[in-house]
Amino acid sequence: MNAPPDDDQSRRNRANIAAAVVVLALAAGAFWLVKAIEDHQNIENCLASGRHDCVAPIEQSSGAR
């Protein structure tokens, strides 16, 4: 027996939504990766030019150990 057309359309809609979510997640990951590589490259270029203030210093907590 054939499934009702509404059930088939509903399944296609869910598959399309799932595919869209996966594509958006991949695009977001690619954007993050490109930005991370760009930031790293900028720091490397700064260090290669002989500068020492390329990255903001990390503040240490004043709590006792």
C-alpha positions as a LaTeX table, in Angstrom:
\begin{tabular}{lrrr}
\hline
Residue & $x$ (\AA) & $y$ (\AA) & $z$ (\AA) \\
\hline
Met1 & 0.00 & 0.00 & 0.00 \\
Asn2 & 1.12 & 3.52 & $-0.69$ \\
Ala3 & 1.57 & 6.06 & 2.07 \\
Pro4 & $-0.76$ & 9.04 & 2.04 \\
Pro5 & 0.72 & 12.04 & 0.17 \\
Asp6 & 0.57 & 14.24 & 3.28 \\
Asp7 & 2.81 & 11.84 & 5.20 \\
Asp8 & 5.33 & 11.78 & 2.37 \\
Gln9 & 5.34 & 15.59 & 2.13 \\
Ser10 & 5.77 & 15.88 & 5.90 \\
Arg11 & 8.78 & 13.56 & 5.77 \\
Arg12 & 10.31 & 15.61 & 2.94 \\
Asn13 & 9.79 & 18.82 & 4.89 \\
Arg14 & 11.57 & 17.38 & 7.93 \\
Ala15 & 14.43 & 16.16 & 5.75 \\
Asn16 & 14.76 & 19.59 & 4.12 \\
Ile17 & 14.79 & 21.33 & 7.50 \\
Ala18 & 17.43 & 18.90 & 8.79 \\
Ala19 & 19.55 & 19.50 & 5.70 \\
Ala20 & 19.23 & 23.27 & 6.11 \\
Val21 & 20.33 & 23.02 & 9.76 \\
Val22 & 23.38 & 20.94 & 8.76 \\
Val23 & 24.32 & 23.39 & 6.00 \\
Leu24 & 23.99 & 26.36 & 8.38 \\
Ala25 & 26.10 & 24.59 & 11.01 \\
Leu26 & 28.81 & 23.86 & 8.43 \\
Ala27 & 28.74 & 27.47 & 7.23 \\
Ala28 & 29.05 & 28.76 & 10.80 \\
Gly29 & 31.95 & 26.39 & 11.46 \\
Ala30 & 33.70 & 27.48 & 8.27 \\
Phe31 & 33.26 & 31.15 & 9.19 \\
Trp32 & 34.69 & 30.53 & 12.67 \\
Leu33 & 37.63 & 28.61 & 11.22 \\
Val34 & 38.45 & 31.34 & 8.70 \\
Lys35 & 38.31 & 34.01 & 11.44 \\
Ala36 & 40.55 & 31.93 & 13.73 \\
Ile37 & 43.11 & 31.40 & 10.97 \\
Glu38 & 43.02 & 35.11 & 10.10 \\
Asp39 & 43.57 & 36.11 & 13.74 \\
His40 & 46.45 & 33.66 & 14.05 \\
Gln41 & 48.01 & 34.97 & 10.84 \\
Asn42 & 47.76 & 38.56 & 12.10 \\
Ile43 & 49.55 & 37.60 & 15.32 \\
Glu44 & 52.26 & 35.76 & 13.37 \\
Asn45 & 52.78 & 38.77 & 11.10 \\
Cys46 & 53.03 & 41.06 & 14.12 \\
Leu47 & 55.59 & 38.82 & 15.81 \\
Ala48 & 57.56 & 38.43 & 12.58 \\
Ser49 & 57.87 & 42.21 & 12.37 \\
Gly50 & 59.66 & 42.19 & 15.73 \\
Arg51 & 56.92 & 43.57 & 17.93 \\
His52 & 56.27 & 42.16 & 21.39 \\
Asp53 & 52.85 & 43.66 & 22.12 \\
Cys54 & 50.90 & 41.62 & 19.57 \\
Val55 & 48.57 & 39.94 & 22.06 \\
Ala56 & 46.88 & 41.57 & 25.04 \\
Pro57 & 48.51 & 40.41 & 28.28 \\
Ile58 & 46.62 & 37.88 & 30.37 \\
Glu59 & 45.81 & 39.21 & 33.80 \\
Gln60 & 46.55 & 36.88 & 36.68 \\
Ser61 & 44.06 & 36.55 & 39.49 \\
Ser62 & 45.12 & 38.09 & 42.77 \\
Gly63 & 43.89 & 35.11 & 44.82 \\
Ala64 & 46.36 & 33.22 & 46.98 \\
Arg65 & 47.19 & 29.62 & 46.19 \\
\hline
\end{tabular}
